[in-house]
Amino acid sequence: MHALLRYFLDAADGRFPDVDGAVTTVPALARGAECAVAFTGHAVVATALSAGRLALERPDGFGGAMAPDFLRFLAGPAGHVGDLDVTMAGRGAGGPAALPVVTDADVAPGVPGRRIRSARQRGADPSAAATGLIVTMQTPVRFGLVGYGFGGRYFHAPLLRAARECELVGVRTSAPERRALVERELPGTPTVASLTDLVELGAEAVAISTPAGTHTALTEEALRLGLAVVCDKPFALDADAARATVELSRQLGLVLSPYQNRREDSDFRTVRALVDDGTLGTVTRLESRFERYAPEDGPGSAGGGTLLDFGSHLVDQALFLLGPVRGVYAELRERESGLDDDVFVALTHVSGARSHLWGSWGQFAPGPRWRVTGSAATYVVAAGDGQEEQLIAGAPAEVWGVEQAERFGRVYAGGSSSVRPTERGRWDTFYPRFAAAVRGEGPPPVEAADAIATAVVLDAARASVRTGTVVEVSAR
C-alpha cells in the first residue's frame, strides 16, 4: 500500500493529521507522478525529492504546499500542473455501483470535458459517472524485447516492467546463457528464437537492443510483421539506412522511435531547464562529454565504435537543444580492435552556437559532463546522470533519476557562482509515452525523423575524419 493511500483511508475513518503546519513527504506515485495534498493545517507531498530538498522551497501545511510556485517547482520544467480539486474519501457500502457510467465521451454530466481529455492524454481510459471522474488505465501495450545483453537487461527490461502501460510478453534471444538469465531475472517470461514467435505471443511492439549492425534488418523485419518499434542506438549505421527504415514505417503507418533515453538524463534536463528559463541567456557554446577510463570494457563491437555508440547520444542532445547544424568537424583514434575511440566532434549550428562533443573509453582524466555557456551565465556539472548505475544496482523505481546534492552543478555569473540542484532524470517516462503513441493518444517520445538528423551528422563526422576538413551539412 502506498503511504498516501493510508492518509486517505484514515480520513475515511475520521482520522486526520495534526494541525501543526508541517509537511510530510512520502514516495512518488506510480510512473513518477508527484502531488501535494492539503489537509487542514497539514500537507502531504508525494515526491521523489528528499525532505531536505523540499524544505528549501518552504512549503507549509497552511496552504503553502498548494501555492502555484511550489506546484510549478514540483512539476519541473518538463511537467505540468493538473487540476486543483477536492478529494472526498469514504468507506463504500458494498455491492455494485449505484450510478450509471458514461463511456467514450468527452463530456459527461457534472464532469468538465477537459478533465476527461486530460486523463486520456495521461494514457488513461476515463469514464464518467454523474458525480465525478472514474479513471481506469488503458490496455497495456504488449511488448517483446529483442536482445538480452547489457542494454536489454538493464536499460529496457526494468523500464518496460515498471511501466503500467506496457506488458512484457517475451524475450527474443538465442544464447543459452542469456535465456538462463531471463529465466532467473524475469521469471515466467518466455524466451523465443524469432520475431515471429513474439508475434505469436501477442506482441504489438518490440524494443530492439542488439548489436549495432543488426538494427536495420531487425527493425524492418518487425515493421513488416506489423509491430511498432523502439530501436536502440545507433538507430542505423548510416543516414541512407535510417531514411529507408523511417520511410518504411511511414508507409506501413506504424510507430517507430529511436531509443534516445538520454534526452531524459538528469543533467540534460537541468541544462534544458536553464536554457528554457533564461538563466544562461542565449547559448553560444555547449561542451558535452561521455568520457571514462575503462579501456578493457570498450568500445565494444556491439556498439559499432565510440562515434556511433556515444556519439549517437551526444549528437542527438546537441541537435535537440540547439537545432540543426551547417558544419561538422571530427577527430578520432582507431584502437587495436579496429574500432574508433577518443572521439571529438565540433558542430556549428545554424543559430551560430557551437557544440564540442567528446567520447572516450580511455580518458585518464574525464572532463565535466557539461559546460554550457550563454550570454548571461555558464553552467558546469561534473557528474553525469546516475540512472544507469541505479538500474544496474537494482534500485527501486521510486529513486530512479534522483541525484544527491554532492552531484549538483553550479551556475557561474558576474564573478560568483551558486549551486543548481539537478533535475530528476526521467528514463521511466519513455515507454509510457511510446505506449500512448501506439494507442493513438500522443506523439512518440522521440520522432523517427530525429534518427535521420543524427545519422546525417555522424556520416559527416566520418567524412571529416577522412578529409581533415569541416564538412558542410544541409540544415534540413
N, C-alpha and C positions, 0 to 999 in steps of 0.2 A: 504493500500500500504506500502510495506517495505521501509524504509528510503533509502536503497541503490538503489532501483529502481528509486527513484526520481533523483538521480545523473545521471543515465543513460538516463532518459528521458530529463533532462536538456541538457546533452551532445548532444543528437539527435537534439535539437533545437539550438545548438551552444553556450550554456551557460556552463561555466566551473568554478570550484573552483578557488579562488585566488591563485596566485603563491607566497606562503608565507612559504613553507617548513613545514607547520603544518600537523598534523594528526587528522582527525575527527573519532570519534568512534560511531558506530551505532550498534543496537542489532544484535545478531547472526541470521543466516538464519534458515529456516525450518530444523527440525531434528538435530539442534545444529551445523550445518555446519558453519565454520568460513572462512573468506577470507580477503585478502588485495588487494585493487585496487589502482593503481598508476596513477593519472592524472599528468599533467605537473606541477611540483612544489607543489603538494598537494597529500596526500594519505587518503583513507577512509578504515577503518578496521571494518569489521562486526565480532563482538565477544561478548561473554557473560561476558568477563572481564571488569572491570571498567577502565575508562580513566586513573585513578591514577596508577592502576596496570600495564597498558600498558606502561605508561610513564617510568616505571622502566627499561624497555628493550631498551629505547632510539631509537625508530623508528623515521623517519622523512619523509617529503614529497619529498625529493630529492633522493629517491632510497633506503633509509634505511628500509622502510616498506616491501621491496621486498628482503632484504638480507636473505641468507639461514638460518643464526642463528635465525633471528626473525621469519621466517616462521616455523622453527622447534619448536620454543617456542609456537607459535600459535597452531600448530597441537597437541602438547603434546606428551608424550612418547607412548601412545597407538594409536595416529592418524597417518595420512600420509599426505605428501605434494603432491598435484596434479600438473597438468600442469601449467607452467608459459606461458601465452598466451595473445594475443591481443584480446580485446573485442571492436567490432565496433557497434555503435548504430546509427540507422537512422529511420526516420519515413517511414512506409510502404506506398506503392502506392494504396493499396486496391486490392480486387479481389483475386482469387486463387493463390497458389504458382506457380511460373513460372518454377521452377527447378524440374526435376524428383527426386523422393525419392527412395533410395535403402534400403530395409528392410531385416532383418535376415541375415546380412552379418558381417563378422569380418573385412573385408577390403572394403573400398569404394573409388571411385576416389577422390584424394586430401585429404583424411582423414586417418591419421595413425591408423592402426588397434588397437594399444594399447589404443587409446582414446575410441574406441567403447567397447573394453573389459573392460576398467576401468569403463565406465558408467554402464555396466551390473553388475560389482562387487558391485557397489553402490546401486543396486536394481532398476536400471532404465531400460527402454526398448528403446535402441537407434536405430535411423535410420539415414541415412547419405545422404545429398544432395551433389552435386559435389563440392560445395564451403564450406562446413562446417558440423558440427555435430548437429543433431536435437535430443533432448533427451525428451522422454515422460516417465512418471512413469509407472511401472508395474501395472497390475490389482491388486488392494488391496486384500489381503487375508481376507476372510470373517470369522470373529471370533464370537464365542459365549462365554459369560462369565458365569461361573458356580459358583454361590455364590455371594452375595452382602453384606457380613459382612464387618468388618473393612478392611481386605486385598483387597477384591474385589472392595470395594468402593473407597479406597484411593491409593492402590498400582497398581491396574490393569486397572480399567476403565479409569482414566485420561491418563495413558500412551498409552493405546490402541487407545483412541480417538485422541491423539496428533500425532500418527504415520500415515503418509500418506499412508504407505504400508499396513495398516490394516483398516478394516471396522467392527465396532461392530454392529452385526445384531440382537442380542438379549441377554437377561439375564435369566438364569435358576435360579429361586428362588421361594419357595413356601410360605414363610412367608408374610402375608398381609402387615405388616408394611414395609418390605423391598421392596415389589412391589410398595408401595406408594413412597418410597424413589427414586426408579428408575424412576418413572413417573415424579417426581419433579426435579430430578437432571440430568436425561438423557431423556428429552422429545422426544417422538417419537420412543424410543427404546422399542420393545416388551418384555414382561416378559412371560416366559413359565414354564411348570412344569417338563420337561424331556429333556434329551439329544436328544432323537428322534425328539422332537419339534424343537430343534436348527438345526438339520439336515434339517428338512422341511423348515426352514427359509433360507437355503442355506449356513449354516456354513461349512467351510472347516477345521477349527481348533477351539480348545477351550482352555481357561485358567481356571484352576480349583483352586478355593480359597474357600475351605470349611473346616469343622473340620478335624483334622489330621486323625482320624480313618476312614474317608470316601475316602481318597485319592486313595488308591489302587483300590478299586472297581470302582470308577468313571473313573479313568484313563483307566483301562482295558475295561470298557464298551465303552468309547469314541473311543479307538483304534479299537475295533471290529465294530464300526459304520463307520470306515474309516476316522476318524478325526485325524489330528495332534494335539499334546497335550503339553501344558505348565502346569506343576503341581507345586503348591506352596509347601513350606517346611512345615513339613518334607515330603519328597517325598514318603516315606513308613515308617511303624512302625518298620521294621527290615530289615536286609540285604537280607534274603531269599525272602521276598515280593518284594523288589527292583529288585532283579535279575530276578524274574519271569516276572515282568512288562517290564523291558528292553528287555528281550528275545522276548516277545510278539510283541513289536514294531519292532524289527529286522525282525521277521518272516513276519510281515504284510507290511514291507517297509515304515513305517510312521515315521515322525519326532517327536521326544519326547525329551523334555528338562526340567530339574528341574529349578524352578524359583530362581536361585541364583543371584538375583539382587544386592546383597551386594558385589559382585565382582567389581561393578561399583560405590561403595561408594567413596566419595571424599577422605576420609582418607586412604582407602585401595589403591586407585590409586596412592596416594602420596607415600605410603610405597613401592609399586611396582616400581615406578619411581626411588626411592632412591636405591633400590636393583639393578635395571637394569643399572643405570648409574654408579654404583660402589661407590657411596658416602659412603655407610655403610661398604663396604668391604664384606667379607664372613659372612653371618648372622649366629650367634651362638645361639641366644635366642630371641624368639618372645613372647611378653605378649600382650594379647588382651582381651578386656572386653566389655560385654554388661551388665552394672550394672546401676540400678536406685532404687530410693525409691518410690515405688508405690504398697505397699502390698495389697491394695484393688483392684487393677486392674489386678494383675496377681500373679502367672501364671494362665492363663485361661485354661479351659478344652479343648477348641477348638484347642489349640496348642499342647496338649499332655504332658505338663510339660516343665520346663525350659531346660532340657537336649535336648529334641527333637526340641523345639522351637528356643531358642537362639543358642543351640549347633549345629544345622544344618548349620547355617551361620558361626559360629566361626571355626568349624572343616573344612568346605569347604575352607575358606580363608587360613587356615594354610596349607592344602594339596596343594592348588593351588600355594602358594608362595614357600613352602619348600619341596614339594614332599611327597612320601609315608612314612608311619611310620612303625616301628617294635615293639613299646611298648606303651601301654596305661595305665595310672593310673587315677582314678577318685574318687571324693568325692561329696556327695550331702546331702541335708536335705529334709526330707519329710514334707510338710506343712499339716495343719489340713485338707485340702481339699483332701489329698491323693496324690497330685501332687508334683513332686520333684522341689526343688528350691535351691538357694545358691550352684550352681554347680561349681566345679573346675575340669578341665581335663588337665593332663600333657601328652604331646606326645613326644616320642623320634623318630625323623625322621631317615630314613636310612642314610641320609647325615651326621648324628651326631648332627644336630641342634635340639634344644628343643623348643616346644611351650607350654606356660602356658595360659590356657583359663579360663575365669570366666564368669558366667552368674547369675544374681540375680535380683529379683524384690523387695528385702527388704534390700538393702545395704544403710546404712545411709550416708556413705562417699564413693561414687563411685571413683574408681581409674582412671588413664588416659586411654583413649580409646586404645592407642597403646604405647608400649615402645619396640622398636626393636633395638637390639644390634648386631653389627657386629665387624669385626676385625679392622675397621677403625673409626667407629663413632656409636653414638646412636641417634635414632630419638624418640622424645616424643611428642605426641599431646593429649591434654586433651579432647577437644571437638570432638564428633563423627559427622558423616555425617548428614547434615541438610535437606536432601531431603524428609524424612518422614514428618517433620514439614511443609515444603513448600507445599507438596501435600495436607496435611490436611487443611492448611490455604487457599488453592485455589490460590496459587501464579501462575503467568503466566509462561508458559514453558520457556520463554527466560531467567529466573533466576534460573531454577531448577539446583541444584548441585553447584551453585556458593557460596563459603564460604567467609565471611567477614574476614578482617585482624585480628580481635581480636580472631578468632578461629584457626589461623595458629599454627603449631607446631614449634619445634626447633630441630636443629641438634647440638649435642654436640661432640666435638672432640678436643683433645690436650689442655684441660683446658679452652676452650672457647666455645661459642655457637652462633648460628646465626638463624634467623627466616627462616623457609622454607614455602613459600606460598603453600597453599593446592591446589592440582589439582581439576579441576571441576569434580563433580560427574556426571555420565552418565547413570542413570537408563533408560533414554529415548532411548538408543541405543538397548535395549534388544529386543523389539518387531520388529523393522525394521530388525534386524539380523535374528530373527526367521522367519519372513515372507520371507526373501531371501532364507532361508533354505527350506521352504515349496515349493518355486518356483524352487528349484534345483540350486540356484545361490551361494551357500556357505554353510559352516557348521553351525549348530545351535549355539547360544550364549554360551550354556553350554551343553557338551556332556552328554547323558543319563548315560553312564558308570560312570561318576563322582558321580552320586547319589548313586551308589553301594558302591564306595570307602568311602563316608561319612557315610553311614549306617553301614558299617563294623566297623568303628571306634566307632560309637555310641553304637553298640552292645558290643564292647569290654569294653567301659566305664561302661556300666551296669554290666558286669561281674566283673569288677574291684571293683565296689561298693559292690557287694555281697561277694567277697572273700577277699577284703582288700589288694590285690596284684597287681603287674604290669602284665597285660595281653599281651602276645605276639600276634602280628598281622602279617599275611602274607603280604609281600611287593609286591603285585601283580602289 
